[in-house]
Amino acid sequence: MLINGRDVEKSIDNVGALSAALGSIPAISADSQFTCGFGGGTHSNAYALSAGCASRVSERVSLNAALATVINNQTGDTDDNLSARAGFTFRLGKVDDSPKVAARKAAALSDEVAKLREENKAMRAESLMQQQVNASLLARLERLEKIASGQLSLLGDRASSD
């Protein structure tokens, strides 16, 4: 069936193949920051290939985009052999973590705990060194006080003998 010189049936087949190909590309990236994929689709005698990506922007929002093209376009027109899509997905309500997300968070927490333990160990060592310095200074001060009190008593003995 031709309308204005275009094969309408073949154009419909192309659109069907493009839609099927776009439907095979990821629309959400749940377990990683960035997910990409390739796909294909067919409708009647038309075949299409697609490529697209999805990115997790936050715990609740993901963006996605894809492009598909008919690989055996027989209509002769180029305006019905390419299709694209873009969108976003957002999660409502309480967000339950998948096991992979929970494991990634647990690993990050484990790394942070290990880092804090190392910092705590270093601070303990520094505190122990400071305590040793303080003990040394206190012993030195006590010796100086003894010397000073001995000198004062000598001065007191001289003053009473004069």
Helices and strands as residue ranges (DSSP letters): E 2-3, E 6-7, H 8-22, E 34-43, E 46-56, E 61-70, E 82-90, H 99-161
